[in-house]
């Protein structure tokens, strides 16, 4: 199910949908004046080097954040954990086999680094124009403290999700099964795994 979600996201339709949602147009190079009441224009503007500190509990996040970084034209450094599975590395390695002209390879760097390797982690963060980090409040704060002034920091902390069943859905076994799968798939550790279910 998780690999299918990646495949859906990186399909041509999925990527165009993402571009349109983010930029208002499938052509990232178009410069648009979103509101005629305001003087400024909006356009695609790569920020430089993105360092993604990926979570250990959901391998799809590491893969998807690299694709989002590629869409925005940035160099992506994905920091994975030494105690994490190798799925992000294997997926992106397989993906790059299709890049026969080598156009994307320079934009993807994957580093397996323990959070205990503070000196090495600091060197990685120092190379960033943007640092994006997932994790607990303590982990987020630690990475934020390592991020130099002037470097944009994007935190992705824990979120609480819930499911809601309306009265008319109380006999819908398929919907109930889907919620149960979402809960059990990652043992409620993913942001999208409901921690609560409300029943009308």
N, C-alpha and C positions, 0 to 999 in steps of 0.2 A: 504493500500500500504506500509506503514512504517513497520507494523508487518510482512508482507510478505518479506520485505527486510531483517529483522532479521532472519526469518525462513530460508531464502536462505543462509544467511551467516553461520548460525550454523548447517546447514545440514552436514552430513559426507563429502559429496563432497566439500562443501564450505570451511569447516575447513581444509581438505587436500590441497585444492587449495591455501589457505592462508599460510599454513605451507611451501609448496613448493615455493611459491612466496617469502616468507621471509627468509627461511633457505636453499632452494635449494633441499630439501628432505622431504618426509612425515614422516621420522623417526627423531625426534628432537635430539636423542642421538647420531646420526652419526657425526663423526668428519671428516671434509672434507678439503682438500687442494684445494681451489677454483682455484688458478692459480699456475701452476708448476714453473713459473718464480719467485714466491715469496715464502719465507720460512714459513710464518705463516699459521695456520690452523684456520678454523671457526667451531663453534659448538653452540649449544643451551646453554645459560647461564642465568638462572634467576637472576634478579637484587635484589630481596627482596620484599619490600613493595612499591606498586604503589598507590599514592593518585591521584584520578581522580576528578578534579573539573569540573563537567559536566555543559553544557549550559542548560538554562531553555527553549529555544525555540524548541529543537528537542530531544524528549525523547529517540530516538534510539541511540544517541551518548553514553549516559550513559550505556546502555545495551551492546552495541558493544565494548566499551573500556574495560569493565569487561571481555568479552570473549577473547579479544586480550591479556589481562593480564593473563588470565588462560592458554591460549595457550603457553605463554612464561614462565609458571611455577611460577608466582608471586602471592603474597597476594595482593588483590585488595580492596582498601577503596574507595568507590564511595560516594562523597559528592554531595547530591542534595540540591536544594533550598527549603525553607519552603513554598514559593509561587508557587512551581512547582506542576504539577499533579503527581500522585502516580504510573504512568505506569512503570518506571524502577523498583521500589520496587515490584510491583505486578508481573511483568514479571519474575524477578529473583527469587522471592519466588515460583512461579509456576514451574520454571525450576528446582529448588532444590528439589522439590517433587519427581523428577525422579532420584535423587541422593540417592538411597536407602541405599547405604553403607556409606553415609556421607563423601565421599572423597573430594568433592569440597566445602562443607559448610565452612570449616575453612579458605578458600581462598577468600571468598566474605563477605565484610562488607559494609553495606549501612547506611549512616548517613544523616539525614535531618537537615541541619544546615544553619542558616541565615548568610549571609556574614557580617552582623552587629555583630555577635558573635565572635569578633576578637580573644579573648583569647582562646576560644574553637577551632576555626579554626587554630590558631597557634599551639596548641597541636597536632592536626591532622597532620598538615604539618611537624611538628618536628619528627613524627614517620616514615616519608617516606624516601625511598632510591631514589625515583623518584617522581616528582610532574608533572602532566600533566593537563594543564588548558585551558579551552575554554572561550572566551568572548571578550569584547571590549578591546581596547588598555589600557584603565584605569584599567579594571578588571585584565587583564594579568599582568600589571606592579605591581599592588597591591599584587597579589599572589606571583610574582617573588621576591618582596621585603621581603616577609615573609619566603621565602625558604632559609634554612641555606646554608652556603657555603659548597661545597662538595656534595650537593644533586643535582642530575641532574634535570633540569627544561625543560619541553617540552611545548612550547606555541602553541596554536591553535587559532589564531585570525580570524577576519573577512576576508572572501575571496569574491571576485567578480566573478560571473559566467556569461557566455553568451551562447546563442544558435546561431547557424549559419544555414541558409537555403540556399542550393545551388539552382541554377535556376531550375534544373530538379525536385526539391522537392516542388516547389511552389504550386502544385495542390494536394499535399499529405495531405489530411484532417486528417488522423490518426496521422501523425507526428505532425501537428499543434496542434491537440487536446492534445497530450502528453506534448508538451511544455507548453501549457496553464495550464494543470493540475500541472506540476512541479512549475509553477509560483504561482498558487493560493493555492496549498496544504498548504503551510506554510507562505503565505502572503509575499513571497520573503525574509523571514528571515533566511532560511537555506543556507549553503554554496553552495548547489547544485541547488538552485532556481535561474534561470537566471534573472539578473537585466537588461540585454540588449539582444536584438535579432538583429543579423546582417543578411541582405538579400542580396544575390548576384544579 
